[in-house]
Amino acid sequence: MYDIVSLGELLVDFTESGLSPAGMRLFEQNAGGAVTNLVCAASRCGAKTAFIGKVGNDMHGHFLKQAMIDAGVDMHALVEADDVFTTLAFVALAKSGEREFSFARKPGADTCLRSDELDMEMLKNTRIFHTGSLSLTAEPARAATYEAIDVAKAAGAIISYDPNYRASLWQSREQALTYMRSLACSADIIKISDEELPLITCETDPDKAADALIDIGVRVVAVTLGGEGAYVRVGSEGRAVPGFAAKAVDTTGAGDAFFGGFLYRFLSTGRTLKNVTADDAADCARFGNATASLCVEHRGGIPAMPKLEAVLKRMNG
């Protein structure tokens, strides 16, 4: 039995990392992808994790597979395809550490995962099944995502969802909202950034947005608020959870680190969706905040995910 199985994009983040002697921008090859960042964050803390997705049978795909294995993630369900190229993302960084993305994904291997390529036994044997919204941007990965959710939910898994918005990957804003909102209705636990609240709920206030999500059946809501920490809701009870001080170098993967830590902590409590409380969620968010604060102090997504010992040290001051 796995603790967390994730499905979606596994791609190379070419992250800006200074200038060459000629004054040209340099980009560093890092393994990334929101759903993969999350599962690596949980794995580094000690969770038993696995990933379902597709890369090209090329130098980038081989690099990504090894990076995930090195992070402790079971990769036997990864499809390595000869007919499509591994997805690439170029990430430019502002002085604040905020990011600007440019994708090479027309199509990318991650969007080409088919339903018949899903590892059904893996989906039927996980405590949490996690996915994001980027696998909904194109077929056949869209249909594969919906089927994976149905299989995992039928087997009793908790469904975890992170609606990660990247405007350039959708045909239109309207298409993005339709599909991103469609998964919220299937989620038991959702993590959403303050920037994405209005996209999913039409609300900008975390408390009102949480109301909307709870009303459609979400059990646990976590809203990330950048350096301010997070807001969590279970039922009618909410908690504000302060963040930890950090010297931000690169915010890539910060939200994923938070949610990976959050889910790891949730599983370690032994709580179920029926008996989890707002105090439990706040404790998970505090763990997630510590995880994210460590992540932003290093460049890249997966390489920046901290180990359990570092997270506990930061939490204990």
DRENTIGU-982960 format. One record per residue: residue number from 1; x, y, z of N, C-alpha, C in turn. Coordinates in steps of 0.001 Angstrom, whole numbers. Example, Ala and Ser with C-alpha at 12.3 -4.5 7.8 and 13.67 -1.06 7.14 Angstrom:
2
[1, [13190, -5690, 7800], [12300, -4500, 7800], [13200, -3300, 7800]]
[2, [12850, -2250, 7080], [13670, -1060, 7140], [12900, 30, 7870]]
% end
This chain:
317
[1, [837, -1195, 0], [0, 0, 0], [874, 1249, 0]]
[2, [602, 2144, -925], [1326, 3414, -983], [652, 4448, -80]]
[3, [1445, 5400, 379], [871, 6529, 1102], [270, 7536, 130]]
[4, [1032, 7887, -907], [578, 8865, -1897], [1001, 8409, -3288]]
[5, [50, 8383, -4205], [329, 8210, -5621], [-118, 9479, -6322]]
[6, [759, 10060, -7138], [391, 11263, -7882], [418, 10977, -9374]]
[7, [-357, 11764, -10102], [-447, 11626, -11557], [-385, 13012, -12178]]
[8, [338, 13127, -13290], [356, 14403, -13985], [1682, 14692, -14657]]
[9, [2096, 15955, -14581], [3254, 16409, -15342], [4572, 16137, -14621]]
[10, [5492, 15578, -15373], [6892, 15454, -14959], [7699, 16113, -16067]]
[11, [8375, 17203, -15740], [9027, 17995, -16779], [10342, 18580, -16273]]
[12, [11106, 19109, -17199], [12349, 19778, -16841], [12081, 21261, -16660]]
[13, [12441, 21796, -15496], [12462, 23232, -15269], [13874, 23726, -15579]]
[14, [14010, 24498, -16646], [15278, 25174, -16894], [15206, 26519, -16164]]
[15, [15805, 26577, -14987], [15675, 27716, -14093], [16823, 28697, -14292]]
[16, [16486, 29970, -14429], [17502, 30999, -14620], [18514, 30978, -13480]]
[17, [19806, 31024, -13837], [20839, 30901, -12797], [22071, 31731, -13139]]
[18, [21837, 32998, -13379], [22956, 33895, -13599], [23272, 34134, -15064]]
[19, [24456, 34701, -15307], [24878, 35075, -16652], [26172, 34374, -17040]]
[20, [26328, 34132, -18323], [27572, 33567, -18843], [28626, 34671, -18910]]
[21, [29908, 34311, -19162], [30945, 35340, -19322], [30616, 36345, -20421]]
[22, [29775, 35929, -21376], [29390, 36818, -22471], [28171, 37670, -22118]]
[23, [27657, 37506, -20891], [26509, 38292, -20461], [25163, 37715, -20833]]
[24, [25136, 36464, -21284], [23878, 35811, -21664], [23318, 35030, -20477]]
[25, [21987, 34954, -20425], [21350, 34236, -19325], [21661, 32739, -19378]]
[26, [21941, 32163, -18218], [22140, 30720, -18092], [20917, 30098, -17442]]
[27, [20574, 28874, -17883], [19438, 28165, -17313], [19899, 26801, -16822]]
[28, [19565, 26498, -15588], [19994, 25263, -14929], [18908, 24197, -15050]]
[29, [19306, 22991, -15424], [18360, 21887, -15589], [17941, 21336, -14223]]
[30, [16640, 21456, -13928], [16088, 20900, -12693], [14867, 20053, -13001]]
[31, [14693, 18983, -12251], [13479, 18184, -12377], [12336, 18902, -11685]]
[32, [11157, 18897, -12312], [10031, 19608, -11721], [8678, 19133, -12223]]
[33, [7674, 19967, -11949], [6274, 19625, -12178], [5566, 19646, -10838]]
[34, [4419, 20298, -10761], [3744, 20490, -9470], [3459, 19174, -8755]]
[35, [2870, 18213, -9472], [2490, 16957, -8818], [3715, 16122, -8461]]
[36, [4795, 16300, -9210], [6019, 15564, -8897], [6779, 16229, -7753]]
[37, [6778, 17563, -7728], [7360, 18257, -6583], [6701, 17797, -5288]]
[38, [5381, 17724, -5313], [4639, 17336, -4106], [5014, 15937, -3634]]
[39, [5014, 14989, -4555], [5260, 13605, -4141], [6704, 13432, -3679]]
[40, [7624, 14221, -4243], [9012, 14176, -3780], [9146, 14796, -2396]]
[41, [8406, 15873, -2145], [8424, 16480, -814], [7949, 15492, 237]]
[42, [6871, 14776, -68], [6351, 13779, 875], [7326, 12620, 1037]]
[43, [7940, 12208, -68], [8899, 11106, -23], [10104, 11452, 832]]
[44, [10615, 12684, 699], [11773, 13109, 1474], [11471, 13110, 2971]]
[45, [10197, 13255, 3308], [9797, 13213, 4723], [9611, 11779, 5219]]
[46, [9556, 10822, 4308], [9442, 9430, 4711], [8216, 8701, 4203]]
[47, [7364, 9358, 3402], [6175, 8702, 2868], [6553, 7713, 1766]]
[48, [5744, 6662, 1626], [5913, 5713, 530], [5104, 6229, -648]]
[49, [5795, 6609, -1706], [5146, 7323, -2799], [5409, 6667, -4145]]
[50, [4558, 7037, -5113], [4727, 6565, -6485], [4156, 7604, -7432]]
[51, [4559, 7509, -8696], [4136, 8483, -9696], [3665, 7774, -10955]]
[52, [2597, 8324, -11553], [2084, 7848, -12834], [2140, 9004, -13832]]
[53, [2812, 8793, -14955], [2904, 9849, -15952], [3691, 9380, -17157]]
[54, [4002, 10338, -18041], [4704, 9995, -19279], [5790, 11025, -19574]]
[55, [6954, 10526, -19981], [8050, 11360, -20483], [8489, 10802, -21830]]
[56, [9309, 11557, -22537], [9882, 11038, -23762], [11047, 10116, -23459]]
[57, [11300, 9194, -24365], [12469, 8319, -24242], [13670, 9085, -24802]]
[58, [14068, 10113, -24047], [15117, 11022, -24484], [15972, 11420, -23289]]
[59, [16977, 12243, -23503], [17909, 12581, -22432], [17209, 13260, -21251]]
[60, [16184, 14072, -21540], [15477, 14756, -20462], [14595, 13791, -19675]]
[61, [13949, 12881, -20387], [13120, 11886, -19710], [13937, 10982, -18809]]
[62, [15109, 10585, -19282], [15982, 9735, -18468], [16463, 10484, -17220]]
[63, [16784, 11755, -17398], [17210, 12583, -16270], [16096, 12691, -15225]]
[64, [14864, 12915, -15683], [13733, 13071, -14765], [13441, 11787, -13998]]
[65, [13460, 10681, -14701], [13190, 9402, -14038], [14198, 9161, -12924]]
[66, [15460, 9406, -13199], [16489, 9164, -12186], [16350, 10127, -11018]]
[67, [15988, 11379, -11301], [15804, 12358, -10228], [14693, 11934, -9281]]
[68, [13618, 11381, -9831], [12500, 10911, -9003], [12899, 9688, -8186]]
[69, [13626, 8770, -8805], [14104, 7583, -8092], [15026, 8009, -6957]]
[70, [15898, 8973, -7233], [16817, 9473, -6210], [16061, 10105, -5040]]
[71, [14892, 10666, -5317], [14074, 11271, -4269], [13250, 10249, -3503]]
[72, [13320, 8976, -3924], [12634, 7916, -3208], [11261, 7564, -3729]]
[73, [10929, 8005, -4954], [9606, 7770, -5525], [9631, 6520, -6408]]
[74, [8627, 5653, -6255], [8484, 4457, -7099], [8091, 4918, -8511]]
[75, [8904, 4581, -9492], [8677, 5065, -10859], [8356, 3945, -11848]]
[76, [7934, 2786, -11355], [7727, 1691, -12303], [6520, 1916, -13213]]
[77, [5622, 2860, -12860], [4469, 3147, -13709], [4737, 4273, -14709]]
[78, [5957, 4809, -14733], [6291, 5854, -15694], [6353, 5278, -17105]]
[79, [5705, 5941, -18049], [5753, 5547, -19456], [6837, 6368, -20150]]
[80, [7755, 5695, -20827], [8816, 6360, -21586], [8528, 6150, -23070]]
[81, [8065, 7213, -23735], [7533, 7098, -25089], [8550, 7511, -26149]]
[82, [8522, 6806, -27268], [9425, 7118, -28371], [8845, 8166, -29320]]
[83, [7540, 8417, -29257], [6887, 9259, -30264], [6624, 10700, -29811]]
[84, [6953, 11028, -28559], [6776, 12400, -28074], [7983, 12807, -27241]]
[85, [8193, 14121, -27145], [9359, 14653, -26452], [8990, 15074, -25034]]
[86, [9913, 14927, -24115], [9701, 15341, -22732], [9373, 16838, -22663]]
[87, [8386, 17177, -21838], [7978, 18568, -21681], [9070, 19380, -20978]]
[88, [9283, 20609, -21472], [10279, 21511, -20900], [9611, 22818, -20483]]
[89, [10075, 23375, -19362], [9610, 24687, -18910], [10829, 25550, -18606]]
[90, [10823, 26749, -19131], [11905, 27693, -18850], [11391, 28698, -17824]]
[91, [12134, 28836, -16725], [11678, 29621, -15580], [12637, 30783, -15349]]
[92, [12172, 31999, -15656], [12962, 33196, -15383], [12584, 33727, -14005]]
[93, [13559, 34236, -13276], [13332, 34671, -11902], [13527, 36177, -11746]]
[94, [12578, 36804, -11041], [12729, 38197, -10651], [13601, 38272, -9398]]
[95, [14031, 39481, -9010], [14861, 39635, -7821], [14149, 39148, -6562]]
[96, [12812, 39203, -6559], [12024, 38758, -5404], [11946, 37247, -5309]]
[97, [12386, 36554, -6380], [12273, 35098, -6416], [11030, 34626, -7141]]
[98, [10128, 35548, -7561], [8933, 35168, -8302], [9311, 34726, -9711]]
[99, [8396, 33973, -10358], [8764, 33268, -11588], [7947, 33718, -12798]]
[100, [8559, 33552, -13983], [7862, 33705, -15257], [8136, 32452, -16072]]
[101, [7079, 31795, -16578], [7213, 30501, -17244], [7074, 30618, -18764]]
[102, [7844, 29800, -19479], [7675, 29605, -20911], [7798, 28106, -21174]]
[103, [6768, 27502, -21798], [6708, 26048, -21941], [6991, 25586, -23361]]
[104, [7723, 24474, -23473], [7885, 23743, -24725], [7044, 22476, -24581]]
[105, [5800, 22553, -25082], [4798, 21513, -24767], [3713, 21488, -25848]]
[106, [4098, 21204, -27111], [3119, 21285, -28198], [3202, 20096, -29157]]
[107, [2842, 18870, -28749], [2490, 18524, -27375], [3736, 18105, -26611]]
[108, [3610, 18023, -25312], [4642, 17437, -24472], [4202, 16038, -24068]]
[109, [5154, 15225, -23681], [4845, 13840, -23337], [3795, 13738, -22236]]
[110, [3816, 14666, -21270], [2894, 14547, -20134], [1432, 14618, -20554]]
[111, [1125, 15340, -21649], [-267, 15467, -22095], [-732, 14249, -22889]]
[112, [182, 13339, -23180], [-125, 12203, -24051], [-359, 10896, -23297]]
[113, [-414, 10972, -21965], [-712, 9768, -21183], [-2134, 9290, -21476]]
[114, [-2278, 8001, -21803], [-3589, 7434, -22133], [-4152, 6623, -20964]]
[115, [-5459, 6458, -20963], [-6122, 5683, -19915], [-5627, 4243, -19869]]
[116, [-5331, 3672, -21034], [-4888, 2277, -21048], [-3448, 2119, -20557]]
[117, [-2767, 3244, -20295], [-1404, 3192, -19762], [-1362, 3367, -18245]]
[118, [-2515, 3550, -17618], [-2566, 3724, -16167], [-2254, 2416, -15448]]
[119, [-1550, 2502, -14342], [-1275, 1339, -13494], [-2435, 1203, -12514]]
[120, [-3380, 334, -12842], [-4604, 217, -12054], [-4346, -323, -10649]]
[121, [-3413, -1247, -10515], [-3129, -1798, -9194], [-2568, -719, -8266]]
[122, [-1762, 152, -8813], [-1210, 1251, -8031], [-2335, 2179, -7555]]
[123, [-3265, 2464, -8447], [-4380, 3353, -8117], [-5307, 2740, -7068]]
[124, [-5388, 1432, -7056], [-6268, 742, -6110], [-5593, 492, -4759]]
[125, [-4319, 845, -4663], [-3561, 542, -3444], [-2785, 1761, -2947]]
[126, [-3506, 2857, -2741], [-2888, 4051, -2187], [-3836, 4719, -1202]]
[127, [-3274, 5294, -166], [-4087, 5989, 837], [-4563, 7334, 310]]
[128, [-3706, 8016, -449], [-4062, 9290, -1068], [-3708, 9223, -2550]]
[129, [-4636, 9676, -3394], [-4334, 9880, -4807], [-4340, 11379, -5054]]
[130, [-3233, 11891, -5595], [-3088, 13328, -5804], [-2930, 13669, -7275]]
[131, [-3587, 14744, -7682], [-3389, 15247, -9030], [-3568, 16758, -9043]]
[132, [-3180, 17367, -10160], [-3343, 18795, -10352], [-4221, 19062, -11548]]
[133, [-4133, 20256, -12090], [-4990, 20624, -13216], [-4266, 20629, -14559]]
[134, [-2935, 20555, -14566], [-2224, 20654, -15837], [-2427, 19432, -16725]]
[135, [-2782, 18291, -16131], [-3075, 17109, -16944], [-4444, 17205, -17609]]
[136, [-5200, 18265, -17295], [-6513, 18467, -17913], [-6451, 19367, -19137]]
[137, [-5256, 19894, -19470], [-5155, 20877, -20541], [-5359, 20270, -21923]]
[138, [-5178, 18954, -22075], [-5305, 18340, -23397], [-5622, 16854, -23255]]
[139, [-6234, 16310, -24289], [-6422, 14861, -24389], [-5164, 14242, -24992]]
[140, [-4875, 12975, -24648], [-5676, 12035, -23860], [-5445, 12083, -22342]]
[141, [-4520, 12939, -21886], [-4223, 12964, -20447], [-5442, 13381, -19622]]
[142, [-6300, 14212, -20200], [-7498, 14650, -19476], [-8381, 13460, -19101]]
[143, [-8680, 12621, -20084], [-9521, 11449, -19820], [-8825, 10491, -18861]]
[144, [-7518, 10358, -18985], [-6761, 9471, -18093], [-6835, 9966, -16651]]
[145, [-6802, 11275, -16467], [-6883, 11846, -15123], [-8229, 11545, -14481]]
[146, [-9289, 11766, -15218], [-10627, 11494, -14680], [-10792, 10011, -14343]]
[147, [-10292, 9148, -15208], [-10419, 7711, -14936], [-9608, 7319, -13703]]
[148, [-8416, 7861, -13569], [-7579, 7547, -12406], [-8273, 7956, -11111]]
[149, [-8898, 9123, -11114], [-9637, 9570, -9922], [-10761, 8598, -9598]]
[150, [-11507, 8179, -10609], [-12633, 7255, -10391], [-12154, 5931, -9803]]
[151, [-11057, 5408, -10342], [-10530, 4118, -9870], [-10033, 4234, -8431]]
[152, [-9272, 5278, -8143], [-8726, 5455, -6797], [-9836, 5704, -5772]]
[153, [-10798, 6539, -6125], [-11892, 6837, -5197], [-12721, 5592, -4911]]
[154, [-12986, 4787, -5956], [-13755, 3550, -5772], [-13039, 2567, -4849]]
[155, [-11708, 2641, -4823], [-10918, 1750, -3969], [-10738, 2306, -2557]]
[156, [-11288, 3486, -2297], [-11254, 4042, -953], [-10174, 5082, -699]]
[157, [-9480, 5524, -1744], [-8421, 6514, -1554], [-9004, 7901, -1290]]
[158, [-8269, 8686, -519], [-8560, 10110, -366], [-8070, 10810, -1627]]
[159, [-8892, 11714, -2175], [-8513, 12440, -3384], [-7992, 13822, -3001]]
[160, [-6766, 14086, -3412], [-6085, 15348, -3125], [-5906, 16117, -4433]]
[161, [-6130, 17437, -4392], [-6126, 18224, -5627], [-5489, 19590, -5413]]
[162, [-4661, 19981, -6393], [-4050, 21307, -6408], [-4326, 21943, -7764]]
[163, [-5253, 22909, -7825], [-5555, 23576, -9095], [-4484, 24592, -9452]]
[164, [-3544, 24157, -10271], [-2361, 24947, -10596], [-2573, 25637, -11943]]
[165, [-2748, 26959, -11968], [-3106, 27682, -13190], [-1885, 28212, -13924]]
[166, [-1744, 27833, -15193], [-725, 28375, -16089], [-1454, 28784, -17376]]
[167, [-1718, 30070, -17525], [-2584, 30570, -18590], [-2151, 30117, -19980]]
[168, [-843, 30083, -20237], [-356, 29778, -21587], [-612, 28337, -22008]]
[169, [-979, 27473, -21068], [-1194, 26058, -21393], [-2646, 25738, -21752]]
[170, [-3512, 26731, -21669], [-4928, 26527, -21972], [-5305, 27267, -23249]]
[171, [-6330, 26767, -23932], [-6816, 27433, -25136], [-7475, 28767, -24790]]
[172, [-8096, 28844, -23621], [-8749, 30072, -23172], [-8905, 30034, -21659]]
[173, [-9136, 31178, -21068], [-9390, 31265, -19637], [-10661, 30488, -19274]]
[174, [-11662, 30577, -20138], [-12936, 29890, -19880], [-12745, 28374, -19840]]
[175, [-11941, 27853, -20772], [-11661, 26417, -20767], [-10943, 26018, -19482]]
[176, [-9981, 26835, -19075], [-9238, 26539, -17848], [-10170, 26474, -16646]]
[177, [-11058, 27452, -16517], [-11952, 27486, -15362], [-12886, 26288, -15346]]
[178, [-13393, 25916, -16520], [-14311, 24773, -16594], [-13651, 23500, -16071]]
[179, [-12467, 23208, -16563], [-11822, 21952, -16180], [-11201, 22016, -14787]]
[180, [-10625, 23144, -14422], [-10055, 23261, -13077], [-11135, 23109, -12008]]
[181, [-12294, 23700, -12238], [-13394, 23596, -11281], [-13982, 22193, -11245]]
[182, [-13914, 21477, -12375], [-14513, 20137, -12427], [-13860, 19182, -11438]]
[183, [-12558, 19328, -11201], [-11880, 18422, -10272], [-12129, 18788, -8820]]
[184, [-12438, 20053, -8557], [-12710, 20464, -7178], [-13880, 19684, -6597]]
[185, [-14824, 19334, -7444], [-16000, 18587, -6986], [-15659, 17157, -6567]]
[186, [-14519, 16647, -7029], [-14099, 15277, -6689], [-13127, 15225, -5517]]
[187, [-12653, 16385, -5081], [-11564, 16426, -4101], [-12060, 16295, -2666]]
[188, [-11283, 15562, -1873], [-11513, 15497, -429], [-10654, 16533, 293]]
[189, [-9428, 16710, -187], [-8498, 17702, 359], [-8020, 18561, -803]]
[190, [-8080, 19862, -659], [-7642, 20752, -1720], [-6685, 21791, -1168]]
[191, [-5622, 22041, -1924], [-4706, 23144, -1635], [-4856, 24143, -2760]]
[192, [-5027, 25406, -2394], [-5224, 26425, -3407], [-4492, 27689, -2980]]
[193, [-3841, 28359, -3919], [-3123, 29584, -3588], [-4103, 30754, -3525]]
[194, [-3699, 31817, -2853], [-4567, 32993, -2780], [-4801, 33583, -4168]]
[195, [-3847, 33453, -5090], [-4010, 33969, -6447], [-5036, 33167, -7244]]
[196, [-5193, 31889, -6912], [-6100, 31028, -7672], [-7489, 30920, -7053]]
[197, [-7689, 31509, -5875], [-9006, 31464, -5227], [-10129, 31945, -6147]]
[198, [-10003, 33129, -6762], [-11122, 33604, -7584], [-11371, 32758, -8829]]
[199, [-10335, 32078, -9321], [-10515, 31229, -10496], [-11424, 30040, -10193]]
[200, [-11283, 29487, -9014], [-12026, 28288, -8650], [-13346, 28614, -7953]]
[201, [-13363, 29665, -7137], [-14528, 29935, -6284], [-15218, 31266, -6551]]
[202, [-14615, 32121, -7374], [-15120, 33486, -7606], [-15042, 34346, -6347]]
[203, [-14241, 33940, -5392], [-14043, 34692, -4154], [-12556, 34999, -3980]]
[204, [-12253, 36153, -3401], [-10867, 36493, -3097], [-10552, 36336, -1615]]
[205, [-11561, 36323, -780], [-11379, 36144, 657], [-11236, 34658, 977]]
[206, [-10167, 34241, 1669], [-9971, 32808, 1954], [-11133, 32159, 2688]]
[207, [-11732, 32877, 3629], [-12833, 32298, 4396], [-14055, 32052, 3504]]
[208, [-14399, 33040, 2677], [-15543, 32882, 1772], [-15265, 31823, 704]]
[209, [-14027, 31783, 223], [-13656, 30761, -753], [-13760, 29366, -144]]
[210, [-13320, 29242, 1107], [-13428, 27954, 1801], [-14883, 27540, 1946]]
[211, [-15761, 28501, 2229], [-17197, 28201, 2298], [-17665, 27545, 1003]]
[212, [-17269, 28149, -130], [-17698, 27638, -1426], [-17186, 26224, -1675]]
[213, [-15950, 25954, -1278], [-15376, 24627, -1484], [-15991, 23586, -552]]
[214, [-16221, 23965, 689], [-16870, 23051, 1631], [-18275, 22707, 1138]]
[215, [-18961, 23683, 558], [-20325, 23478, 70], [-20411, 22453, -1056]]
[216, [-19336, 22281, -1839], [-19371, 21296, -2928], [-18791, 19947, -2509]]
[217, [-18454, 19813, -1213], [-18058, 18507, -711], [-16613, 18332, -312]]
[218, [-15796, 19381, -468], [-14399, 19272, -24], [-14388, 19191, 1498]]
[219, [-13591, 18280, 2033], [-13548, 18090, 3483], [-12521, 19007, 4146]]
[220, [-11318, 19104, 3554], [-10238, 19906, 4127], [-9745, 20888, 3066]]
[221, [-9724, 22173, 3424], [-9257, 23223, 2518], [-8011, 23871, 3103]]
[222, [-6975, 24017, 2285], [-5761, 24734, 2686], [-5474, 25816, 1664]]
[223, [-5477, 27065, 2106], [-5183, 28198, 1230], [-3787, 28714, 1567]]
[224, [-2886, 28691, 587], [-1533, 29192, 831], [-1498, 30703, 601]]
[225, [-793, 31401, 1487], [-774, 32867, 1487], [638, 33417, 1366]]
[226, [1497, 32709, 651], [2873, 33149, 474], [3610, 33191, 1801]]
[227, [4354, 34261, 2028], [5137, 34385, 3251], [4307, 34512, 4512]]
[228, [3014, 34797, 4345], [2146, 34935, 5512], [1681, 33596, 6076]]
[229, [1954, 32507, 5355], [1567, 31196, 5865], [377, 30613, 5131]]
[230, [-619, 30177, 5882], [-1759, 29497, 5276], [-3015, 29679, 6118]]
[231, [-4150, 29427, 5477], [-5444, 29398, 6159], [-6053, 28039, 5878]]
[232, [-6546, 27362, 6902], [-7139, 26039, 6717], [-8572, 26025, 7242]]
[233, [-9381, 25185, 6622], [-10768, 25023, 7044], [-11141, 23553, 7045]]
[234, [-11839, 23132, 8095], [-12501, 21833, 8155], [-13926, 22112, 8614]]
[235, [-14890, 21828, 7755], [-16267, 22165, 8091], [-16429, 23665, 8264]]
[236, [-16981, 24079, 9380], [-17208, 25514, 9634], [-16071, 26169, 10402]]
[237, [-15052, 25392, 10776], [-13966, 25923, 11595], [-12720, 26213, 10762]]
[238, [-12189, 27433, 10927], [-10994, 27830, 10203], [-9870, 28221, 11143]]
[239, [-8641, 28161, 10635], [-7467, 28546, 11411], [-6474, 29269, 10498]]
[240, [-5919, 30350, 10991], [-4808, 31018, 10313], [-3513, 30467, 10884]]
[241, [-2583, 30092, 10016], [-1342, 29445, 10441], [-159, 30252, 9905]]
[242, [565, 30954, 10780], [1679, 31802, 10331], [2780, 31002, 9644]]
[243, [3476, 31663, 8730], [4600, 31026, 8054], [5886, 31159, 8853]]
[244, [6965, 30621, 8299], [8291, 30702, 8913], [9155, 31654, 8093]]
[245, [10005, 32385, 8757], [10909, 33301, 8065], [11854, 32514, 7157]]
[246, [12081, 33032, 5953], [12968, 32364, 5010], [13619, 33407, 4109]]
[247, [14829, 33108, 3640], [15519, 33965, 2683], [15280, 33384, 1288]]
[248, [14250, 33896, 620], [13809, 33310, -640], [14826, 33514, -1753]]
[249, [15180, 32403, -2394], [16051, 32414, -3563], [15245, 32096, -4811]]
[250, [14311, 31146, -4672], [13497, 30672, -5798], [12212, 30085, -5221]]
[251, [11066, 30652, -5598], [9790, 30161, -5047], [9227, 28972, -5818]]
[252, [9949, 28485, -6827], [9499, 27306, -7566], [9275, 26136, -6607]]
[253, [8071, 25576, -6648], [7772, 24407, -5825], [7375, 24702, -4402]]
[254, [7261, 25975, -4024], [6940, 26301, -2627], [5576, 25763, -2224]]
[255, [4572, 25995, -3063], [3243, 25490, -2748], [3188, 23976, -2742]]
[256, [3953, 23353, -3626], [4013, 21885, -3686], [4708, 21329, -2451]]
[257, [5764, 22009, -2015], [6453, 21595, -790], [5504, 21689, 399]]
[258, [4758, 22796, 461], [3768, 22950, 1526], [2783, 21788, 1531]]
[259, [2230, 21479, 364], [1168, 20469, 314], [1718, 19066, 514]]
[260, [2931, 18805, 5], [3551, 17509, 258], [3785, 17293, 1740]]
[261, [4281, 18340, 2416], [4457, 18268, 3863], [3135, 18132, 4585]]
[262, [2147, 18870, 4137], [804, 18822, 4728], [240, 17406, 4680]]
[263, [293, 16784, 3502], [-274, 15440, 3346], [514, 14394, 4131]]
[264, [1846, 14537, 4160], [2656, 13626, 4966], [2233, 13707, 6430]]
[265, [2097, 14913, 6935], [1714, 15104, 8342], [321, 14554, 8607]]
[266, [-599, 14772, 7660], [-1958, 14246, 7807], [-1945, 12726, 7930]]
[267, [-1197, 12072, 7069], [-1136, 10612, 7121], [-487, 10123, 8418]]
[268, [493, 10862, 8912], [1204, 10430, 10124], [343, 10559, 11376]]
[269, [-727, 11358, 11320], [-1608, 11508, 12485], [-2540, 10319, 12655]]
[270, [-2765, 9576, 11572], [-3714, 8466, 11632], [-5158, 8911, 11560]]
[271, [-5387, 10212, 11364], [-6753, 10725, 11258], [-7392, 10289, 9942]]
[272, [-8724, 10237, 9927], [-9481, 9980, 8706], [-10222, 11247, 8316]]
[273, [-10808, 11237, 7142], [-11587, 12399, 6717], [-12765, 12653, 7652]]
[274, [-13268, 11589, 8287], [-14439, 11738, 9152], [-14087, 12367, 10496]]
[275, [-12869, 12126, 10994], [-12565, 12637, 12336], [-11482, 13715, 12371]]
[276, [-11017, 14177, 11199], [-10014, 15244, 11181], [-10658, 16544, 11659]]
[277, [-9909, 17330, 12430], [-10409, 18591, 12975], [-9629, 19773, 12398]]
[278, [-10134, 20965, 12660], [-9429, 22169, 12217], [-8065, 22288, 12887]]
[279, [-7975, 21857, 14153], [-6679, 21873, 14840], [-5699, 20916, 14176]]
[280, [-6191, 19752, 13745], [-5340, 18816, 13010], [-4829, 19457, 11717]]
[281, [-5737, 20099, 11002], [-5371, 20740, 9739], [-4357, 21857, 9967]]
[282, [-4525, 22598, 11065], [-3577, 23667, 11384], [-2190, 23097, 11679]]
[283, [-2142, 21966, 12371], [-862, 21308, 12645], [-208, 20857, 11338]]
[284, [-1012, 20299, 10420], [-487, 19886, 9113], [25, 21088, 8332]]
[285, [-694, 22209, 8426], [-281, 23414, 7715], [1014, 23986, 8286]]
[286, [1175, 23906, 9585], [2417, 24390, 10190], [3603, 23564, 9682]]
[287, [3416, 22255, 9595], [4453, 21384, 9033], [4708, 21754, 7577]]
[288, [3620, 21993, 6829], [3757, 22382, 5432], [4461, 23719, 5270]]
[289, [4152, 24670, 6145], [4821, 25975, 6095], [6320, 25840, 6312]]
[290, [6706, 24991, 7255], [8130, 24771, 7506], [8808, 24136, 6291]]
[291, [8129, 23183, 5676], [8661, 22529, 4482], [8866, 23535, 3357]]
[292, [7861, 24391, 3141], [7943, 25392, 2070], [9029, 26423, 2342]]
[293, [9187, 26811, 3603], [10191, 27828, 3936], [11606, 27332, 3634]]
[294, [11826, 26054, 3778], [13124, 25470, 3439], [13299, 25350, 1934]]
[295, [12216, 25011, 1252], [12264, 24839, -208], [12688, 26114, -910]]
[296, [12144, 27269, -504], [12405, 28522, -1231], [13820, 29038, -1028]]
[297, [14548, 28442, -113], [15924, 28882, 127], [16928, 28250, -838]]
[298, [16410, 27426, -1784], [17260, 26764, -2770], [16613, 26858, -4143]]
[299, [17406, 26728, -5199], [16878, 26798, -6555], [16293, 25460, -6971]]
[300, [15297, 25546, -7889], [14715, 24350, -8471], [13534, 23833, -7682]]
[301, [12849, 22827, -8236], [11702, 22235, -7573], [12094, 21032, -6736]]
[302, [12222, 19885, -7380], [12549, 18643, -6675], [13860, 18730, -5889]]
[303, [14928, 19314, -6451], [16182, 19367, -5688], [16074, 20161, -4388]]
[304, [15083, 21034, -4293], [14963, 21909, -3126], [14108, 21323, -2009]]
[305, [13506, 20157, -2239], [12623, 19592, -1219], [13439, 19086, -21]]
[306, [13087, 19536, 1188], [13897, 19198, 2364], [13573, 17829, 2947]]
[307, [14484, 17311, 3744], [14265, 16058, 4458], [13566, 16324, 5791]]
[308, [13007, 15262, 6343], [12208, 15366, 7564], [12981, 16041, 8696]]
[309, [14244, 15689, 8859], [15017, 16227, 9966], [15107, 17753, 9888]]
[310, [15277, 18279, 8689], [15377, 19729, 8511], [14052, 20419, 8812]]
[311, [12952, 19780, 8403], [11627, 20354, 8661], [11361, 20404, 10162]]
[312, [11645, 19318, 10864], [11407, 19285, 12305], [12299, 20296, 13033]]
[313, [13509, 20463, 12559], [14413, 21438, 13169], [13872, 22848, 13022]]
[314, [13351, 23168, 11846], [12792, 24506, 11640], [11533, 24702, 12499]]
[315, [10713, 23682, 12602], [9486, 23800, 13403], [9816, 24023, 14879]]
[316, [10878, 23402, 15328], [11237, 23491, 16757], [12166, 24651, 17061]]
[317, [12463, 25431, 16025], [13209, 26659, 16218], [14660, 26555, 16554]]
% end
